[in-house]
Amino acid sequence: MVEVEEVDGGQSKTTTTTTTQQPKTKTQTETKTKTKKKRTKSAPKKKKASGQSKKPASSGDLKAPMPGKILDIKTKEGAEVKAGDILIILEAMKMENDITAPKAGVVEKINVTEGENVEADDVLVKME
């Protein structure tokens, strides 16, 4: 119930309005119940170790695992490296990530410079 009072030049008038709400019908309730779907959880994704690319290491290309900024280059072209040697330090999400050699070999070409921004899967180092 709603009461409204109008005042006009010293005279007042009160109006009362009554509203009723219709109950939901059975078909509306059933329809809402039937349309609910169960959500299924997907399996968690496996995280890649730092320095590993999406493609196998046998390609000879060492790719950036994520976007970031090259902070330091720890190797030189022509240098012999062992598997696990740190080649580049990549800053991503305010963390320093060691980019390591996936296998033993020789650094053929370094495709980045210190301070350069890289995207995920950019080739950082080409190895023989």
N, C-alpha and C positions, 0 to 999 in steps of 0.2 A: 504494500500500500504506500502511495506517495501523496503527500500533502503539499500544495503550492499556495502561497499567500501572495496576492497581488495588491499593491498599495497604489491608489490613484487619487490624488488631491483630497486626502482626508478620509476617503472611503476605502474599506478593505474587502476583499473578496477571497474566499478560500475555496479551492478546488481539490477534490479527493479523487485519485485514480487508483484502481485496483487492477493488477496484472497477475496472470497465472501462467506457470510454465508447464508445457505439455510434457508428460513423461516419455522417455524413449520407448519406441516400439521394440518388440522382440527381434524383428528382422534387422534393425540397425545394430543392436548389440551383437547378434550373431555374426553379422558381416565384419565388424571390427575384430572379433575373435578369430575368425577364419583367415584374415589377411596377415596376421602376424607371422613372421618368418624367423627361423632360428639362424643365428649368425655362427659361422664356424671359424675357428682360428686356423690360420695357415701356419705351417712349420716355420720356425725362426730361420733367417738366412744365416749362412755361415760367413764369418768375417774372414777377410783375407789378411795374411801377414803383411807387414810393411815391406815394400819393395817388390811385391809380386804383382804381375799384370794379369789381365783377364785372359790373355792368350798364353800358351805354354812358353816357358823360358827358352826353349830351343830355337825360337825365332831370332834370337840375338838382340832383340830390342828390350831395353829396360824402360817400362812405362810408369808414369805417375799414377799411383793408386787412388788419388783424390786431388781436387783442385787445391792450389796453395801457392806459396812464394818460396823460391829457391834461396835459402839462407847461406849455404856454403857448399862448395864442390871440393870433395876430399881426394879426388884422383885427377890424373892427367891423361891426355890421349897417348896411347902407346904403352901405358902401364899394365903390368901383369897383376891380376887380382885373383884372390881365392873366393870360393863361395862363402858368402856371409860378410865379406869386407864392406865397410860403409863407403859408398860412393858419393852420395849427395844427402844433404840435410834439407828437408822440406818442411816449411812451417804451414800448418793447416789447422784451423780452428784454435789458434793461439797455443798450439802444441808443436814441438819439434819432433819430426818423424825421420828416423834413419832409413834411407833407401839403400838397400844392400844388394850386392852382386848375387844373382840367383845361382850362378855356377862359376867355376874357375874359367878364366880366359883373359883376353887382352882387350883393353878399352880401345875401340876403333875410332869413335867420334863422340864428343860431348855436344849435345844439341841445345844446351841452355847456358845462361850466365847467371851469376849471383844477382839477386834482386828481381829476377824475372818472375812474373806470374804465369803459372801453368794450369791447364785444365786436366781433368781425369783422362787417362789414356794417352796423354801427350808423350812422345818418345823422348826420354831424357838422355839416355846413353845407348849407343849402338856397340855391341860387343861381338868379337870374333869367336 
